[in-house]
Amino acid sequence: MKFTDGYWRKRAGFTVLHPAHLQDTATGPDTLTAWAATRPITHRGDTLNSALITVDLAAPAPDVIRVTVSHFKGERSKSPNFAISGEPGDVSVDTRSITSGALTARVSDGDNWALDFLDADGRRLTGSGWKGMGVVSGPDGDYVHEQLDLGVGHVVYGLGERFGPLIKNGQTIDVWQEDGGTSSEQAYKNVPFYFTNGGYGVLVDHPGKVSFEVASEMVTRTQFSVAGQSLSYLVIYGPTPADIIRKYTALTGRPALPPAWSFGLWLTTSFTTDYDEETVNKFVGGMADRNLPLSVFHFDCFWMREFNWCDFEWDPRVFPDPPGMLKRLADRGLKTCLWINPYIAQRSPLFAEGAASGYLLKRPNGDVFQWDLWQAGMALVDFTNPEAREWYAGKLRGLVEMGVDAFKSDFGERVPTDVVWHDGSDPERMHNYYTQLYNEVVFEVLRDLKGEGEAVLFARSATVGGQQFPVHWGGDNSSTYESMAESLRGGLSLMSSGFGFWSHDIGGFEGMPDPAVFKRWVAFGLLSSHSRLHGSSSYRVPWLFDEEAVDVLRSFTHLKYTLMPYIFGAAREAHLTGLPVMRPMPVAFPHDPAVTYLDRQYMLGPDLLVAPVFTAGGEVSYYVPAGRWTRYLPAPGTASTIEGPCWVTETHGFDTAPLLVRPGTVLPVGARHDRPDYDYRDGVTLHLFEPAEGRTAVVVPGPTGADTVFTISRSDSDIVVGRIGDALPWRVQIGSTVTELAADEDSCTLTLG
């Protein structure tokens, strides 16, 4: 929200008070409180009829400082709140500053109010200076805002899944859940967290609406504001973007590790298409006949009868034997996923049951909240009611016990504010937070029944902490190159916001894609962390496009499955550290200014560069950072290596895409291309690219507790490769030279050149 009319004036109807004079401070155990008057205090009379702004500083974790700006402190406590955890670590406090690890917050003395954030070397990262903080009285209520300086060349990333430019500078962004598709400024996954290339990140600790003016209202500052009398935010020191994401996810939760099978190819019925068990069998059989290895079959909305969503009952007219069908699919090696949402239509038998038990969200007069958007007479499950959570979870348990393996937890954004929640939660704060309760309930059902490491969702909505319940997909896109690009921007923005895993509808959701769009999207989709063929009113089986689409899908599916030892290693890293599997270039190369604005390429894990092709003719331009990179997918007319830094423009057929390997990489390549879940160590090939001097180690995931560690030591032209782990056959490859090793051989020596 904008409060000013240009640089000097306030908007009509708004009064804003800013800290002007540091009146006093007080220290406590690991805390500092500063009181700032809103005008200079020259004599006792100036203390009358004047406001005092309270600024509380604390250190919830190392390298993190929380700032709470308050006007009136008598405002009642409201819920819900983000779950933020951490141990303070080493904290030091004096009358003007508080230091947590390598981050210091310092308030200025006297009449030149300022709050500055400094690193361990005393370098100013950012701060709130003249008229930065403000308590606002406006025609529609009260607000508190903060403005943090942006240095020259500093840019902002994050703020959840946003489909516009990856760089948020110049944008006005409201953190408010909406179901607006991928072509709008609205977002399904709103996260009031951002980081800059200036060495710090910021989390606004408010689950409701947060308005950001990113170098827009004040072009040298990032402003954020909330309604009410107080505003709390956390500054997180990096210094690199990867460090910031690690520390942010340590505070708000790290992603669970999805099961290996979930990284395989998902095929769905699509949305409004006609389908029954015969259709499903034709699709599954058609994929098998064409050597297109599926991992998951997904049943979208109409597995339930129309107007009955959700009653969690299979439509008997088209699926007369659900348990038998699920078993038959399982016997073919397939996992199954069902579409669900947290809304209950009036025709569903669960509506009367939920209304009678008080499980549905109510209006202030006690009526159940209902409308006809999406489903006729639709109500919402009130997940703030523990009994409602258990009731909803019980319906899902029955499906899991029937043989279902995963749920697509759709929606969760259309949450009204003119309602009363069971636990008294504030409606404005619950609007965004509802998705957290919803996805938590669904995820816990799967984890409880399937076990740790076997739970996975396909979720659309999220907020802070939602990364704990993967996977998330990018919402309703269109079958165009432009929508393919906007989907990637949304994914990169989400993964800049602490989310480790992401997917999108291959081919686009709305419309029937041109065969060229579908084939280009297949390469992008199979080089994403999770890969799903899904549409709205048309199917996504490749033979409906052309025979080349079948070949392209087969090629990239096989490619992904052979890369699973590497991809699953990156997934483990996401689980343990919070770093996403698909990494925006500014996260991967923070010291290379050429990557600052790049949003059409990314790193898959730490070592593979992917540049999706967004043209029918195959023309693509992308940036290659420093070093000699190797093409993993040979392309006709191109050299096998590229010496960066440089820009490359080239043309690709549908069977290739820019996929480059970083110099110094030891890439573990699996021996199977028919499924994503296998013992990655059995027959693994260690592919060495431009091996570096010194010692490198790579872990190849095995069954729980049975990983194998390979060490690569290079001195001049000699390379020694060793193995620590179970005895299984393996190989080492440098260029086109392959060395076969028997199961009982634990090392080999190679000579370059």
N, C-alpha and C positions, 0 to 999 in steps of 0.2 A: 504494500500500500504506500502510495506517495503522500507525504505530508507537506511538501513544499511547493511553491509556485516559483520555479527558477531557484537561483542560488540564494537570494536574499530574503524572499518573502515566504510566509506560510500560506497554505491553501485557505480559502475562505471558510470560516467556521471552525478552524483548528487552532488551538492554543497549545504550544509546546514549551515545556520547561526543560532546560538543560543544566547539567552541573556546571558551576562556574567557579566555585571557591571550595577548596578542601578545608572543611571546618575542623575535623578531628578524625583520629583512627583509634582502633582498639585491637589488640591481639588476643588470640585464644590458642588452645592446643591445635596447631596446624591450620589456623584460620587468621584472616585479617579482615576487619570491617572498616570501611571508610564512609564517612558522612560528608556529603557535598551539598552546599547551599546553592541555590539556583540564581544567586546574584552575589556580587562582592559584599563582604561583611567588613564595613569600616568602623562601625560603632554598634552599641547594643541595640539601638533602634532598628538596625537592619535585620535583626533576627526575628522581628515581629511580622506577622502576616506574610510569611514566606514559606516556601516548600523546602524540604530537606530530602535529598535522594540518598538512599542507603545502598552501598555496594559491598556485598559480601564475597570474599574470595576464599576458596578452599582447594585442596589437592586430593581428588579421589583416587589418583593413580600416578605413578611416575610419569613425568613429562606431560601431565595433564593438569590444567587449572580450571576450576569452575567459577564462573562469575554470575552472581544473582543481583539484578538491578531492581530495586523496589521503591515504590512511592508510598502507598498506604499498605501496611503489613497486616491490617485486620481482615483482609480478604480471606474468606473461608478456604480451607484446603479442598482441592478438587482431585478427582481421579477420572480415568486411569493415569498411570505414569509409566514411562519407559523403564524397563528393568536395566539398570546400569550398575555394574559391579566393578570392583577393583580394590587393590590394597594401596594405601597412600605412599609407601616407600619413604625415601628420605625427603623431609620437608623442613625448610627453615623459614622463619618469619621475623621481620622487624617492623617498625612502625610505618614503613612506606612500601614494603615489598613482601612477597611470598614466593619462595622458590620450591619447585617440585622437579627433582632430577635436573634436566638441562633446560628447563623452562622457568622463567621469572616473570611475574606480573608486578608492575611498579606504578604507584600513583604519584602524581606530581604534587608538590607543595604549593600553598598559596592560591593566588587568583587565576593561575593558568592551568585549569583542570585538565588532566590527561591520565589515561590508563594505557600503559605501554607493555608489550610482551617482548621479551628478549631471550635470546639463546644463551648458552653457556659462555660464549665469547663476548657477550654484551651487545650483539648485533640485534637491532630492532627488527622483529618479524612483522608486526602489525600493531595496531593500537586504536584506541578511541579518543580522539582529540576534541577540538573545538566543535561544539554542537553535535558530537557523535552520539552520545546517549540522549534520550529524550523521553519524558513522560507526557502523554498526549491526551488532551480532552477534545473530542470531536463531536459532530452532530449525531453520530450513531454510537457513541460510547467512548471508553477510555482505552489507551494502548500504551505500550512501552516499546521503544525501538532502540536499537544499537547500530552503530556504523563502525566497521573496522576498515582501516586504510588498506588500499591496494597499491603496492609499489609499482614503479615503472616496469612494464613488461610482465606484471603478475596477472595470472588468469585463474579462473575458478572452474572446477570440475565437480560433478556429482549432483546432489539434490534429487536422487532417485532416478527412475526411468523417465527420461525426457527425450522426445523424438526430434527436437530441433537441434541446432548446432551443439557439438560436444562442449565447446567453450561457452560458459554461461554469461560472460561479460556482455553487458548491454541488454540483458533480458530481465523482464519482470516475471517472477515465478511465485505462484501461490501453491503451497504444499497442502493439497486438499484432494482426497480421492475422488476420481471421476471415471466414468465409463465412456471415454470419448474417442476410442480408436487410436491408431498410431499416426494419423495425419493431423492431429490437433496439438495444441499446447497443453491439453489436459493429460493426466497420467494416472495409471492404475497403481503405481508403486511410488508413493511419495515419501521421501526421506529427508528430513531437515538437517542434512550433513553435507558439507562440502570440504574440499581441500584445494589448496593453491600450489603453484610452483614456487611459492615463497617460503616453503618449509613448515607449514602448519595447516591444520584442519580445524573445522568448527562444527560442533553438534549443538543445535538449538534444542534444549530439553523441554519440548512442548509437543504432546501428541496430537494436538488439534491443529487449527489453521495457523500456519506461519507464512508471512508474506516476505518475499525476498526482492530487493531491488539491487541487482548485481551490476554495479558500475552503470546504473541507469538513471536513478534519481540524482545521485551524486556520483559522477563518473570516476572519481578516484577512491570510491568506497563500496563495500558490500553492506547494504542495510538489511536487517531483518527485524520484524515486528510481530507482536502478538497482542491480542485483546486482553485487557485486564490491568492489574496494578503491579505486576512483576514479570520479569523475563530472566530466564536462566540459560546460560550457554557454557559449553566447555571448549577451551582451546587446547588442541592436541599438537604437540611438537613432533616433527618427523625425525630427521630433516627431509627424507625423501618421501614421495607419494606412497611407496610400498611400506615404509615405516609407519606412516600415518594410518594406512588401512589396517595394518597389523594391530596397532594400538586401539583404533576405533573398534575393531571386532573383538578385541580383548574386553572392552567395556560393555559391548552390546550383544555379544554372542557370536561364536564361530559356527560355520555351516556344519551340519551333520554330513557324514560321508555317505553318499548314495551308493546303492549296490551296483556292482560292476555291470549287471545285465541292463541297468537303466541307461547306460551309455550307448546301447545298441539302437537299431532303427525301430521307431514306433510308427505304426500305421493305424489310421482311424477310419471310422465309418463316414467321417465328415458330419456336418451338423444337420441340415434339413433334407438330406438325401434320403431316398427310400432304401431301407436295409432290413434284413432279417437274418436268421442263421444261415440260410442258403447263400446270401450275399457275402456274409463273413467268410464262409468256407470257400467261395469262389475267389475272394481276394487272397486269403491265406494260401490256398492251393496254387493260385496264379503266381504269387511271389516265389513259392517253393519250386514250381516248374521252371521258372526263369533264373534259378540260382540267385535269388535276392533274399539274403538271410534276414529274417525279422526277429526281433527280440520281444516286442510288446504289441498286442492288439488292443486298441482303445475303442470302447463303446461310448459314443457321445449321447447327447440329451435324450434322444428318443428310444433308449433302452427302457425308459419308463413311458407309460402311456401319456399322451398329450393332455394338458391341463392338470396333470397330477404331480408335477414336479414341486417338491420332491416327496415321493412316498416310499422310495427305495425298494419298489417292487417291479420286477421285470414285467414288461407288457406281454401277457400270455398269447396275444394274437400273433406275435412275430417271434417270440422266444419261449416256446412251450416247455422247454426242459433246460433251464439255466444251469443247474448243477452238472448235468450231463455234458452240456456244451462247454462249460468251463474246464471240465476234466478232459474233454477231447482236445481242447486247445492246449492244455498243459501237457498232454501226451505228445503233442507235436513240438514240445520245447518252448512254447510261448507263455509269457506272462500276460495278464489281462489287467486293464485299467478301466474304471467307470467314471463317467462324468457325474459330479454332484454340485450343488450350491447350497447356501445357508438359508434359502427362502422356501417357504411352504405355501403352496397354492391352496385356495379355499376348497377346491374339489378333493384334494388329497385327504385321505382318512386321518392323516397326522395333524391336520389343521384343528379339528375338533378336539383331538387328544391333547395337543399342545396348548390350545386356548383354555381348556378346562383345568389344566394343571399349572397354568401360569408360566409356561415356557416360551411364550411369544411376546415380542416387544409391544409395549402399550403406549397409548397416547396419554396426555396428562389427565384426561377425564376417566381413565381406566379402560377404555375400549382398546381392543387389539389394533395396532397400526396395520392398515391395509391400503393397497392401491392395485391398479390393473397394469402397471408397467411390468413387462416381462411375463408375469403369470397372472391369470385372473384371480383377483382377491388375495394377492400375495401378502404374506406376513414374514417377519424375520425371527429366527431363533434368537433368544436373548441369552447369549453365552456368558453374561455376567451372573447368571443363575446356575450354581453348581449342579442342581438337579436337571436343568435343561441341557447342560453340557453332557451329563451322563446319559440322558435320554437320547440325544442325537448320536453320541458315540455308540450306544447300544445298537442303533440301526445299522451303523457301519460295521460293527463287529460281526453281525449276522452275515453280511456280504463277504467279509474276509474269510469267515469260517466256511462259506459256500465255495470259496476258491479264488476270490478276487485278490490281486496282488498290489494294486495301487489305485489312487483316486486323483482325478483331475478336479481340484477344488477351485471351481470357477467363481467369478463374481466376488462379492464382499465389498464393493465400492458404493453401491446405492444405499447408503445408510442415512436415514432422516435425522433431523435435529429437533423436531417438535415432538419429542417422545420422553418417556420416563423409563430408565433402566432399573432392573431388579435390585442392583447393589447401590443405586444412587449415583452412578457415574454421570459426569457432566456430558450432555449430548454433543457439545462441540468437540470435546476431547475424544469422545468415543467414535466420532465419524471416521477418522483415519485409523484408529486403534482396533476397530472391530475385526479387521482382517487378521490381526495377530492372534486373537482368541480363537477365531474360526480355524485357521490353519494349524494352530497348536493342537486343538482337539483332534483333528483328522490325523495329523502326524503321529500323535501319541497312540491312537488306536493301532496304526500300522506297526509302530515300534514295539508296542506291548505284545502284539500277536505274532509278528514276524521276527522280532529280535533286533538288537542293535545292529546297524549297518544294512538292514534290509528294508527300511522305510523310505519311501520316496513319493512326493507329490508332483503334480503338474499344476502349479498355482499361478493365478493371474494377479492378485492384489497382494500388497505387502506394505510394511512400514518399517521403522527402526526395529531391529531384532528379527525381522522376518527371514533374514538369511539363514537362520538356524533350521528352517524347514524347507529344504530344496526339493524340487527344482522349480524355477519360475520361468514362464514363457511370456513373450512380448505382446500378447493381446491381438486385437483384431486389425490385421493389416490388409492390404490389397494386393492383387496379382500384377504388380508392375515393378519395374526396376527402381523407380523412385521410392516405392514402399519398402522394397528390399533394403535400400540404403537407409531409410528412416528407421527401420527395424534394427539395423546394426547400430545406429547412433543411440537408440534407446537402450540396447544391451550394453554398450560401452559406458553409457551414463550410469546404468544400474550397477555395473561392476566397479565403477568408480565410487560406489556408495556402500561397499562392504558385502556385496552378493557374490558368491563364488561360482554359481552354476546358472546357466541360462540357455533358453531355447527359443524357437520361433516357428511359425507355420511355414514349412517349406512349400514354395509355390504361391504363398499368399493365401489369406483366408477368404476375402470377398472376391467373387468373380472366378472365371476359368482362365488360368494363365496361358499365355502363348507358350508353345513348346520351348522356345528359346529361353523365356523367363524361367520356366520350370527347371530346365537343365542347368542354367547358371545358379539357380537357388539351391539345387541339389548339392553342388560343390560347397557352397557356403554352409548349408545345413549340416553336412556330414563333417565339416571342419569346425563345428561348434561343440560345446561340451555335451549337449543333448540334441537329439535329432528326431523330428516328428513330421510326418506327412499328414497334413490336415487342411480341410477346406470348409466352406460354408454350404453352398448349394451344389457343389460338384465334387466328385471323388478325386483322389490324389494317387491312384495306382498308375505307374508310369506308362503302361501300354496304352492308356487312353490318349497320350500325347503323340508319341511315335516310338519306333523300335530303338532309335538312338537313345531316347530317354531311359529305356530299360538298361541299355549298356552303361550309360553314365551313372545311373543309380547303383548298379552292380559294382562298377569300378570304385566309386567313392565310398561305398559301404565296406567293401573289402579293404580299402586303404585304411579306413578308420579302425577296423578291427585289428589289423596288424600293428597299428600305432597304440593300441590299448595299454601295453606296458608303460609307455611314456605318458599317455593321457591319464591313466589311473594314478600314476605317480604325482601328476599335477593336481589331481583331485584330492589326494591325501594332503598335499601341501595346502590346498584351500581349506581343508578341514582343520589342519593343525595351526595355520598361521593367518587365515583369512584372505590370503592373496587369491584372486580369482583365477580360474582355469583359462579364461579368455581375458587377456590383459591389454588395456588401452596402451598405445605406444608411449604416452607420457609417463605411465607407471613403470614401463619396462626400461625406458631410456630417459631418465629424468634430467640428465646433463646435456642432452642433445636438443638445442633450440629448434631444430628442423621438425621435430615431432609434435610441437606444441599444439598445432591445430588439426592434426591428422585424425580423421574419423571414418576413413574407408579402408582401413587395414588394422590388424591387431596381432598380438602374439598369442599363439595357442600354447599355453604353458610357457616356460622360460626361454625355449630355444627354437620354436617354429614360427616363422613369419607368414601370415596369411593375408592375401589381398584379393577379396572376392571381385569377380568381374560383373560389372553392372551394365553391360551392353550386349546386344544380340550379336554384333560382329566380333566380339571378343577383345576389343581395345581396352586396355587398362594401364593406368599410371600409378606408380607407388614409389615410396621412398625406402631406400636400403641404408641402414645405419653403418657405421664404420666397421671395416673388417672384410675378409673374403667369405662371402656366403655361398652356399651350395644349393642348387635347385634339387629339391627332392622329387619333383615331378618334371621330367624333361619335357621341354616344349620345342617343337621344330623351329629351326632358325635362330635359336638362342644359345648362348654359351652356357656351359655347365656350372660356372661360378660367376659371381658378381662381386666386384671390389667396391665397397662402400667407403665413405658416404656418397650417395648419388641418387638421382631420380631415374627411374626406368619406365619407358613406355614400350609396350609390346602387345602382340595379339595372340590370343589363346583360342584353341578349339574347345568344344564342349567337354572333351575328355581331360583337360588340364586346367589348372589355375595356378597363379603364383603361390608356391609353397616353398619357402627357403629355410635352410638350416643354418643356424648361427655358428660362426667359427668357434672351435673348441668344444663342440657338442659331442657327447657320447649318447647316441640315440638308441635305446633298446627297442628292437622291432620284433614283434611276436611271430610265431610260426603258424598261426591260424587266422583265416579270414572269413570263417563261417559263423562266428559268434564272438561277442565282446567279453564273455566271462569264461576264462580258462586259466590254467596255470601258466602265467606269463613267462616263467623261467624255463619251461620245457621247450628246448629248441630255439631259445632267444638268440637273436643276432645283435651284437653290439656294433653299431655302425659309427665309426670314428670320423669326424669331420674336422679337418685342420687341427689335429691334436696339439694341445698346448704343452709347453715345457712344464715340468713338475708333476704333481700327483693329482689325479681326479678320481672321484668315487661316484658311482651311480648305483642306486638301489632299484632292483627289479622286484615288484610286489609279488608275493606268493600267498598261499593260504595263510590264515591268521597265525602270526608268530613264526612264519617260515620264509621271510624275505631272503633274497640273495643279494649280497653286496659284491660288486665288481670294482676293482681298482685298476686305474690306468696310469702308469708312470712313464714319462718320456724324458729322455736325456739325449739331446742332439737327435740322431736318427734312430735311436733304439727305443722301442716301446715294449714294456712288460705289462701284460694284462693278467690279473689274478682274480680268483673267485673265492668267496667265503659263503658257503651255503650248501644246500643239498646237491647230490651228484645227479646232474641231468645234462644231456647233450646241449652244446651251445656253439656259437660261431662268433668270429670277429671279422669285420669287414672294413677295409680302408680303400676308398675308391672302388675299383672293380675286383680287387683282390679279396678273396674270402678264405679264411682259415677255419676248417672244421675241427671241433674239439669233442672228444668222447666224454661220456658222462663222468668218468673217473679222472679226467684231466682238470686240474685246478689252476693252471697258468699256462701262458704261452709267451714267447718273445718274438717280436716282429721288427723288421728293419725297413725304414722308409726309403723310398727311392730305388 
